[in-house]
Amino acid sequence: MSRAAAEALTAERDAGRPYVGLFLRRDSSGEDEGGRPAELLAELGDDRPLDALVHATGAFAQIHNVADTPDGNAQALVLVHRRVDAERVVDGGPPPTLAVAHWDREAWDDQDDDDAGGDAKRGRRRSRKREASRGDLVKALSNEIVAAIRELVQMNPLYREHMQYFTQRVDIGDPFKLADFAASLATAPGDELQTCLEERDVVARLRASLELVSKERELSRLQQEISSQVEKKLSGQQRTFLLNEQLKTIKKELGVETDDKDALVAKYRRRVDALEGAAESEQEAAPEAKWAGGVIPALARHAIEEELAKLAVLEKNSAEFNVTRSYLDWLTALPWGAASDEAFDVAAAKSALDAGHYGMDDVKERILELVAVGSLVGGVRGKILCLVGPPGTGKTSIGESVAAALGREFYRFSVGGLGDVAEIKGHRRTYVGAMPGKPIQCLKQTRAMNPVILIDEVDKLGRGGGSGGGDPASALLELLDPSQNATFLDHYLDVPVDLSRCLFVCTANDESTIPGPLLDRMEVVRLAGYDLRDKLAIARDHLVPRALKEAGLDGDLEIEDRPRFTDAALEALAKGHAREAGVRNLQKLVEKVARKLALRVVRDGDAAAEATRPEGDTGGGYVVDEANLDDFVGPPRFSKDRLYDGSVDTPPGVVAGLAWTSMGGATLYVEATKLGGLSAEEGKPLPAPRLTTTGQLGGVMEESSRVALNYVRGRLFREDSGATLDGSDLHVHFPDGATPKDGPSAGVTLATALLSLASGIPARQDLAMTGEISLTGKVLPVGGIKEKVIAARRANIPAVILPAENRKDFDELPDYLKDGMEAHFATTYDDVFDLAFKTEG
């Protein structure tokens, strides 16, 4: 109880008034300063009536002792004498003084008494008579309560002392006392106990007490079941532990095995003695010597044996057990020493490559070289190829063809956007969910130590940054270095793995974005885009048959004319809809036409499907030609071959250039114009021109613009022809402004456009050029010659100007690309000028 209540009880006892009334508060009662229900009633008044605070029936008790408790509170020992009813407030207090009515002493008389009335009182003692079977009902209820109490005592020994006290001091045959005792055993809410306290009728009180003690019995039974389940589980674990300990002791006595801890201590003691150089110490054999000559490498076998020994002493439910088991799963699942049977047949390899890809002669020749070398030396080791080219040119699919040509397993994974070293080198085993990197996963999946591994999109590697994942490009260095990957160390396995027998093929769109150290370890094979001839052959031999098969148009159809594409339709599709360097868009268009043909076939053969035909669609057969192509794919996206065609004279200041992008080659027009003159002060020369460039130019192209402008100004000054750009506000624009552009190869094109603008003479319309220009007029070499020549042919430009040092690149082109192409090679800009400003013929 609180200190205030304890002090009030002590004061009453010391004043010679050791009696108090105990009443149960109602729910609306107040709280003390600690937030608990107040144990002393506050001052009573008209606004705080007694019946609103407490129940009317309580107990009259005598104070015996009040003692302090260690937690700063107090506890009181009181002796309850009888029930009382609160009648009125004598003194408001606090604490208040009440006038109470004492209950008569309750006793049960089972004798028949005809004069006994239900409410008659005889002195200080009331005799209650039963009517008809009332005595039997009281006995039955009493027996049931006693039985319930016995069961409760058996299930919960805590009630045994209460039972002994009651039987020694109270007549168990008195139903009033029995009901009160049964209610005292219950841990019921106060309102239910108050009901028993207020009940005057013995039968009703017995029923209420029986209900309370029955609830307590069921609660104890549930508690006993829970305790039994817990005990059973613990006893099972203890039994298992004791049996294991006995088994270890028996084995130790028989000499079958030593104690695990003793064995570990002995092992580490031998190691320490060996390090200290003790004469009697037994030297442990090195893993390289102990496990030499096996299929599994010595270090890997040593790690497996150590983990197996650790697994034997670990408990199955421990976290370390699962970590060790997963580690052993990976170590034993790798194909140590296993390899695919390789085929070094050059002719078969050529057939496999040709079956899946058209053109790509450089790549095929390089693969055939690998096959030839492998046939002579007995294997292909340590080769890393990097295929660089525009999207849709077959870089990814060539990996599968290489694996088929060599007879090896194939595995592909992409590193585009990869920002975590763990994807390459694996996670540390201490991490939750740790696993090896992609190279080790490849070995497990292919079940061979010599697969062809295709690493896609190496030019789009993430740079790690501040995320904590490290730099994956640096992690690839160990994987792709032939001098290091023979002992590739994965963070998870932590044992060297020989990857030197794997053939790595990487793909990229832009060589310039591949990290330098990584590029240095790879042999780059460049793939140019496809021209019209290539696209027609690919569509006819590969795309169309595949699309018709996927659309279900290659089987036995009950139609007169087989679905097919004419060469004219394919040419119109490539020219008017798919001018990109690759064939991905062309493939999508062919598949789109095949789907529309399939819908037409179904509508023609099914009357119900015929009703879904749109108005104006009259069918028209299943042969796709140039005349009906628009019905399938719509009007052409490209209506003319180039920005300025031969129908209109090219204005001065407009010149066609050739550019290389990650999407392939492209024609790039340069437009230059004057916006107005800049005034000069009297007696002073005209100010230098002010140059504005647009078209999403990069930093290198901006510098090329300034170099070309200053070269042209110097040339005009030396010629003294009267033409000049000084004093002018110039604007140079590169059309297709949504596409970013950069690089030095537009230098000669810029210079030609500015000279054409200054002189007012238009450049040749049938001429495109490329090359870097220096301030002294030197034409410097550039890259991407094949792509640029293909772009010129695609735009129907018959003449090109290339740097003289790129002559060897042009000579290496296939004859069909050079046929009909007028190629000129310039050493200085004078060569370009003579060609650009002379009329054709």
LINZIDA-V743928 format. One record per residue. N is the residue number from 1. NEAR is the number of other C-alpha atoms within 12 Angstrom. Layout:
BEGIN
n->N near->NEAR
n->N near->NEAR
END
This chain:
BEGIN
n->1 near->26
n->2 near->28
n->3 near->25
n->4 near->26
n->5 near->28
n->6 near->26
n->7 near->24
n->8 near->29
n->9 near->36
n->10 near->29
n->11 near->20
n->12 near->23
n->13 near->22
n->14 near->16
n->15 near->12
n->16 near->13
n->17 near->18
n->18 near->25
n->19 near->29
n->20 near->37
n->21 near->39
n->22 near->33
n->23 near->33
n->24 near->34
n->25 near->26
n->26 near->22
n->27 near->17
n->28 near->15
n->29 near->25
n->30 near->22
n->31 near->19
n->32 near->18
n->33 near->12
n->34 near->14
n->35 near->11
n->36 near->13
n->37 near->23
n->38 near->26
n->39 near->33
n->40 near->35
n->41 near->36
n->42 near->26
n->43 near->21
n->44 near->25
n->45 near->20
n->46 near->11
n->47 near->10
n->48 near->18
n->49 near->22
n->50 near->33
n->51 near->25
n->52 near->20
n->53 near->28
n->54 near->33
n->55 near->30
n->56 near->30
n->57 near->32
n->58 near->33
n->59 near->29
n->60 near->27
n->61 near->25
n->62 near->25
n->63 near->30
n->64 near->21
n->65 near->22
n->66 near->28
n->67 near->23
n->68 near->20
n->69 near->14
n->70 near->8
n->71 near->11
n->72 near->13
n->73 near->18
n->74 near->23
n->75 near->25
n->76 near->27
n->77 near->21
n->78 near->23
n->79 near->18
n->80 near->19
n->81 near->21
n->82 near->27
n->83 near->30
n->84 near->29
n->85 near->28
n->86 near->30
n->87 near->20
n->88 near->19
n->89 near->23
n->90 near->18
n->91 near->17
n->92 near->21
n->93 near->16
n->94 near->19
n->95 near->25
n->96 near->23
n->97 near->25
n->98 near->28
n->99 near->20
n->100 near->24
n->101 near->19
n->102 near->21
n->103 near->25
n->104 near->19
n->105 near->21
n->106 near->27
n->107 near->23
n->108 near->28
n->109 near->22
n->110 near->23
n->111 near->16
n->112 near->18
n->113 near->15
n->114 near->13
n->115 near->16
n->116 near->19
n->117 near->16
n->118 near->18
n->119 near->13
n->120 near->14
n->121 near->17
n->122 near->15
n->123 near->9
n->124 near->13
n->125 near->15
n->126 near->21
n->127 near->27
n->128 near->33
n->129 near->27
n->130 near->26
n->131 near->20
n->132 near->14
n->133 near->14
n->134 near->22
n->135 near->23
n->136 near->17
n->137 near->21
n->138 near->34
n->139 near->27
n->140 near->20
n->141 near->32
n->142 near->35
n->143 near->24
n->144 near->25
n->145 near->38
n->146 near->31
n->147 near->19
n->148 near->33
n->149 near->42
n->150 near->25
n->151 near->25
n->152 near->33
n->153 near->25
n->154 near->19
n->155 near->24
n->156 near->27
n->157 near->17
n->158 near->15
n->159 near->28
n->160 near->19
n->161 near->15
n->162 near->23
n->163 near->28
n->164 near->18
n->165 near->14
n->166 near->25
n->167 near->19
n->168 near->11
n->169 near->14
n->170 near->19
n->171 near->17
n->172 near->25
n->173 near->23
n->174 near->28
n->175 near->40
n->176 near->36
n->177 near->30
n->178 near->41
n->179 near->46
n->180 near->37
n->181 near->36
n->182 near->46
n->183 near->35
n->184 near->29
n->185 near->35
n->186 near->32
n->187 near->21
n->188 near->24
n->189 near->17
n->190 near->21
n->191 near->20
n->192 near->24
n->193 near->32
n->194 near->31
n->195 near->29
n->196 near->37
n->197 near->38
n->198 near->27
n->199 near->25
n->200 near->29
n->201 near->26
n->202 near->37
n->203 near->30
n->204 near->24
n->205 near->33
n->206 near->38
n->207 near->32
n->208 near->36
n->209 near->42
n->210 near->39
n->211 near->29
n->212 near->36
n->213 near->40
n->214 near->30
n->215 near->26
n->216 near->32
n->217 near->32
n->218 near->21
n->219 near->21
n->220 near->28
n->221 near->21
n->222 near->17
n->223 near->17
n->224 near->20
n->225 near->16
n->226 near->14
n->227 near->17
n->228 near->15
n->229 near->14
n->230 near->14
n->231 near->15
n->232 near->14
n->233 near->14
n->234 near->14
n->235 near->15
n->236 near->14
n->237 near->15
n->238 near->14
n->239 near->15
n->240 near->15
n->241 near->15
n->242 near->14
n->243 near->14
n->244 near->17
n->245 near->16
n->246 near->15
n->247 near->18
n->248 near->22
n->249 near->18
n->250 near->16
n->251 near->16
n->252 near->17
n->253 near->13
n->254 near->12
n->255 near->11
n->256 near->12
n->257 near->16
n->258 near->21
n->259 near->24
n->260 near->21
n->261 near->17
n->262 near->15
n->263 near->17
n->264 near->17
n->265 near->14
n->266 near->17
n->267 near->20
n->268 near->18
n->269 near->19
n->270 near->22
n->271 near->20
n->272 near->17
n->273 near->18
n->274 near->18
n->275 near->15
n->276 near->14
n->277 near->13
n->278 near->14
n->279 near->11
n->280 near->10
n->281 near->18
n->282 near->19
n->283 near->20
n->284 near->18
n->285 near->15
n->286 near->14
n->287 near->21
n->288 near->18
n->289 near->15
n->290 near->18
n->291 near->20
n->292 near->17
n->293 near->14
n->294 near->17
n->295 near->17
n->296 near->29
n->297 near->29
n->298 near->24
n->299 near->29
n->300 near->34
n->301 near->31
n->302 near->27
n->303 near->27
n->304 near->31
n->305 near->23
n->306 near->21
n->307 near->28
n->308 near->22
n->309 near->20
n->310 near->25
n->311 near->25
n->312 near->18
n->313 near->24
n->314 near->20
n->315 near->17
n->316 near->15
n->317 near->13
n->318 near->13
n->319 near->16
n->320 near->22
n->321 near->21
n->322 near->23
n->323 near->28
n->324 near->32
n->325 near->27
n->326 near->27
n->327 near->36
n->328 near->29
n->329 near->19
n->330 near->33
n->331 near->37
n->332 near->26
n->333 near->25
n->334 near->33
n->335 near->28
n->336 near->28
n->337 near->23
n->338 near->22
n->339 near->26
n->340 near->25
n->341 near->20
n->342 near->29
n->343 near->28
n->344 near->30
n->345 near->24
n->346 near->27
n->347 near->20
n->348 near->22
n->349 near->32
n->350 near->32
n->351 near->20
n->352 near->27
n->353 near->33
n->354 near->27
n->355 near->22
n->356 near->28
n->357 near->33
n->358 near->34
n->359 near->28
n->360 near->30
n->361 near->22
n->362 near->22
n->363 near->35
n->364 near->34
n->365 near->21
n->366 near->28
n->367 near->40
n->368 near->31
n->369 near->25
n->370 near->34
n->371 near->35
n->372 near->25
n->373 near->21
n->374 near->24
n->375 near->19
n->376 near->15
n->377 near->12
n->378 near->16
n->379 near->27
n->380 near->33
n->381 near->28
n->382 near->30
n->383 near->35
n->384 near->39
n->385 near->39
n->386 near->40
n->387 near->43
n->388 near->42
n->389 near->39
n->390 near->34
n->391 near->31
n->392 near->34
n->393 near->39
n->394 near->35
n->395 near->40
n->396 near->36
n->397 near->28
n->398 near->39
n->399 near->39
n->400 near->30
n->401 near->35
n->402 near->47
n->403 near->37
n->404 near->33
n->405 near->36
n->406 near->41
n->407 near->29
n->408 near->34
n->409 near->33
n->410 near->35
n->411 near->38
n->412 near->31
n->413 near->27
n->414 near->27
n->415 near->32
n->416 near->24
n->417 near->20
n->418 near->31
n->419 near->26
n->420 near->30
n->421 near->35
n->422 near->33
n->423 near->36
n->424 near->39
n->425 near->39
n->426 near->30
n->427 near->27
n->428 near->23
n->429 near->26
n->430 near->19
n->431 near->16
n->432 near->14
n->433 near->15
n->434 near->24
n->435 near->31
n->436 near->35
n->437 near->32
n->438 near->34
n->439 near->48
n->440 near->44
n->441 near->31
n->442 near->33
n->443 near->37
n->444 near->27
n->445 near->21
n->446 near->29
n->447 near->24
n->448 near->33
n->449 near->37
n->450 near->41
n->451 near->43
n->452 near->44
n->453 near->44
n->454 near->38
n->455 near->39
n->456 near->33
n->457 near->33
n->458 near->42
n->459 near->33
n->460 near->26
n->461 near->34
n->462 near->30
n->463 near->27
n->464 near->20
n->465 near->16
n->466 near->11
n->467 near->13
n->468 near->13
n->469 near->23
n->470 near->23
n->471 near->27
n->472 near->34
n->473 near->39
n->474 near->30
n->475 near->38
n->476 near->42
n->477 near->28
n->478 near->29
n->479 near->42
n->480 near->42
n->481 near->31
n->482 near->29
n->483 near->20
n->484 near->21
n->485 near->31
n->486 near->24
n->487 near->23
n->488 near->33
n->489 near->30
n->490 near->36
n->491 near->29
n->492 near->36
n->493 near->39
n->494 near->27
n->495 near->27
n->496 near->29
n->497 near->38
n->498 near->36
n->499 near->39
n->500 near->31
n->501 near->36
n->502 near->43
n->503 near->44
n->504 near->43
n->505 near->44
n->506 near->45
n->507 near->45
n->508 near->41
n->509 near->38
n->510 near->30
n->511 near->33
n->512 near->21
n->513 near->21
n->514 near->32
n->515 near->26
n->516 near->16
n->517 near->17
n->518 near->30
n->519 near->31
n->520 near->18
n->521 near->30
n->522 near->33
n->523 near->25
n->524 near->28
n->525 near->28
n->526 near->34
n->527 near->39
n->528 near->45
n->529 near->45
n->530 near->42
n->531 near->38
n->532 near->35
n->533 near->23
n->534 near->31
n->535 near->40
n->536 near->32
n->537 near->23
n->538 near->36
n->539 near->40
n->540 near->28
n->541 near->22
n->542 near->25
n->543 near->33
n->544 near->36
n->545 near->25
n->546 near->23
n->547 near->31
n->548 near->31
n->549 near->21
n->550 near->20
n->551 near->25
n->552 near->23
n->553 near->31
n->554 near->21
n->555 near->15
n->556 near->12
n->557 near->17
n->558 near->15
n->559 near->19
n->560 near->13
n->561 near->17
n->562 near->22
n->563 near->35
n->564 near->30
n->565 near->36
n->566 near->24
n->567 near->25
n->568 near->23
n->569 near->33
n->570 near->39
n->571 near->32
n->572 near->34
n->573 near->43
n->574 near->41
n->575 near->34
n->576 near->30
n->577 near->31
n->578 near->32
n->579 near->38
n->580 near->37
n->581 near->39
n->582 near->35
n->583 near->38
n->584 near->28
n->585 near->25
n->586 near->39
n->587 near->32
n->588 near->24
n->589 near->31
n->590 near->44
n->591 near->30
n->592 near->26
n->593 near->38
n->594 near->35
n->595 near->26
n->596 near->31
n->597 near->37
n->598 near->32
n->599 near->28
n->600 near->32
n->601 near->31
n->602 near->26
n->603 near->22
n->604 near->26
n->605 near->17
n->606 near->15
n->607 near->12
n->608 near->11
n->609 near->15
n->610 near->19
n->611 near->15
n->612 near->16
n->613 near->20
n->614 near->13
n->615 near->9
n->616 near->9
n->617 near->19
n->618 near->14
n->619 near->24
n->620 near->20
n->621 near->25
n->622 near->32
n->623 near->30
n->624 near->33
n->625 near->25
n->626 near->25
n->627 near->20
n->628 near->27
n->629 near->34
n->630 near->20
n->631 near->26
n->632 near->33
n->633 near->32
n->634 near->19
n->635 near->18
n->636 near->24
n->637 near->17
n->638 near->20
n->639 near->16
n->640 near->18
n->641 near->25
n->642 near->32
n->643 near->29
n->644 near->29
n->645 near->22
n->646 near->18
n->647 near->12
n->648 near->11
n->649 near->18
n->650 near->28
n->651 near->25
n->652 near->28
n->653 near->37
n->654 near->40
n->655 near->48
n->656 near->48
n->657 near->48
n->658 near->48
n->659 near->43
n->660 near->39
n->661 near->34
n->662 near->33
n->663 near->33
n->664 near->39
n->665 near->37
n->666 near->42
n->667 near->40
n->668 near->39
n->669 near->38
n->670 near->45
n->671 near->38
n->672 near->39
n->673 near->33
n->674 near->29
n->675 near->18
n->676 near->16
n->677 near->19
n->678 near->20
n->679 near->17
n->680 near->15
n->681 near->10
n->682 near->8
n->683 near->7
n->684 near->10
n->685 near->14
n->686 near->19
n->687 near->19
n->688 near->23
n->689 near->30
n->690 near->25
n->691 near->30
n->692 near->23
n->693 near->30
n->694 near->25
n->695 near->24
n->696 near->21
n->697 near->28
n->698 near->20
n->699 near->16
n->700 near->19
n->701 near->32
n->702 near->29
n->703 near->26
n->704 near->31
n->705 near->44
n->706 near->31
n->707 near->30
n->708 near->38
n->709 near->44
n->710 near->31
n->711 near->30
n->712 near->40
n->713 near->34
n->714 near->23
n->715 near->29
n->716 near->24
n->717 near->18
n->718 near->13
n->719 near->14
n->720 near->12
n->721 near->13
n->722 near->15
n->723 near->24
n->724 near->34
n->725 near->38
n->726 near->30
n->727 near->25
n->728 near->29
n->729 near->24
n->730 near->32
n->731 near->29
n->732 near->38
n->733 near->31
n->734 near->40
n->735 near->27
n->736 near->19
n->737 near->16
n->738 near->11
n->739 near->18
n->740 near->22
n->741 near->31
n->742 near->26
n->743 near->29
n->744 near->35
n->745 near->40
n->746 near->49
n->747 near->47
n->748 near->51
n->749 near->50
n->750 near->52
n->751 near->51
n->752 near->52
n->753 near->47
n->754 near->48
n->755 near->43
n->756 near->35
n->757 near->36
n->758 near->34
n->759 near->27
n->760 near->24
n->761 near->26
n->762 near->31
n->763 near->42
n->764 near->38
n->765 near->37
n->766 near->37
n->767 near->46
n->768 near->48
n->769 near->54
n->770 near->53
n->771 near->46
n->772 near->44
n->773 near->42
n->774 near->30
n->775 near->26
n->776 near->21
n->777 near->30
n->778 near->26
n->779 near->36
n->780 near->29
n->781 near->30
n->782 near->32
n->783 near->34
n->784 near->37
n->785 near->43
n->786 near->40
n->787 near->38
n->788 near->46
n->789 near->50
n->790 near->44
n->791 near->43
n->792 near->43
n->793 near->38
n->794 near->37
n->795 near->39
n->796 near->30
n->797 near->34
n->798 near->27
n->799 near->34
n->800 near->43
n->801 near->49
n->802 near->49
n->803 near->35
n->804 near->28
n->805 near->24
n->806 near->30
n->807 near->24
n->808 near->16
n->809 near->24
n->810 near->32
n->811 near->21
n->812 near->16
n->813 near->24
n->814 near->21
n->815 near->12
n->816 near->18
n->817 near->31
n->818 near->23
n->819 near->17
n->820 near->16
n->821 near->27
n->822 near->25
n->823 near->34
n->824 near->28
n->825 near->32
n->826 near->32
n->827 near->27
n->828 near->27
n->829 near->38
n->830 near->24
n->831 near->24
n->832 near->40
n->833 near->34
n->834 near->19
n->835 near->30
n->836 near->38
n->837 near->27
n->838 near->18
n->839 near->15
n->840 near->15
n->841 near->7
END
